[in-house]
Amino acid sequence: MEQKTKLEILYDRSVNGLSYRALAEKYGISCTHIHRTVMSKPKKRKKPKVIKPKPSEEAALALPDDPKLLKEELRLARLKIELQDLIIDISSKELGIDLRKKRGTKRSK
């Protein structure tokens, strides 16, 4: 089927509100073929989006060469992890359930 005919069928269906049977009689095509034509979606080729980090994020991702700055970042990361652990511990006590994932658990089927 030509692209022009497909567009005419889609136009008649959406704008004029013709039924599949009326379209089949008008164009001399089976109702099934008309239905497939109407229900099929046009294929669109999309380019994948490339997410580029912002300049401020690039600077944050780059590690400094100075050992003193690296030690400070490591200290802050350890403090953050310790704080997160304490929050989980306190929440577990208040809720009365264990919030940590147990090691070696298998997925349920």
JOKABEL-V446289 format. One record per backbone hydrogen bond with DSSP energy under -0.5 kcal/mol. CO is the residue of the C=O (numbers start at 1). NH is the residue of the N-H. E is the energy in kcal/mol with one decimal. If there is no record, write none. Layout:
# JOKABEL-V446289
CO;NH;E, CO;NH;E
This chain:
# JOKABEL-V446289
2;6;-2.0, 3;7;-2.3, 4;8;-2.1, 5;9;-2.5, 6;10;-2.6, 7;11;-2.4, 8;12;-2.8, 9;13;-2.3, 10;14;-2.5, 11;15;-2.8, 11;16;-1.0, 12;17;-0.5, 12;18;-1.8, 19;23;-2.3, 20;24;-2.4, 21;25;-2.3, 22;26;-2.3, 23;27;-2.5, 24;28;-1.4, 24;29;-1.2, 30;34;-2.0, 31;35;-2.7, 32;36;-2.4, 33;37;-2.2, 34;38;-2.6, 35;39;-2.7, 36;40;-1.7, 44;46;-0.8, 49;51;-0.7, 50;52;-0.7, 54;58;-2.5, 55;59;-1.8, 56;60;-1.5, 57;61;-2.1, 58;62;-1.6, 66;70;-2.0, 67;71;-2.4, 68;72;-2.0, 69;73;-2.4, 70;74;-2.3, 71;75;-2.3, 72;76;-2.4, 73;77;-2.3, 74;78;-2.3, 75;79;-2.1, 76;80;-2.2, 77;81;-2.2, 78;82;-2.4, 79;83;-2.5, 80;84;-2.3, 81;85;-2.3, 82;86;-2.2, 83;87;-2.3, 84;88;-2.2, 85;89;-2.4, 86;90;-2.6, 87;91;-2.4, 88;92;-2.4, 89;93;-2.0, 90;94;-2.4, 91;95;-2.5, 92;96;-1.8, 92;97;-0.7, 97;99;-0.6, 102;105;-1.0
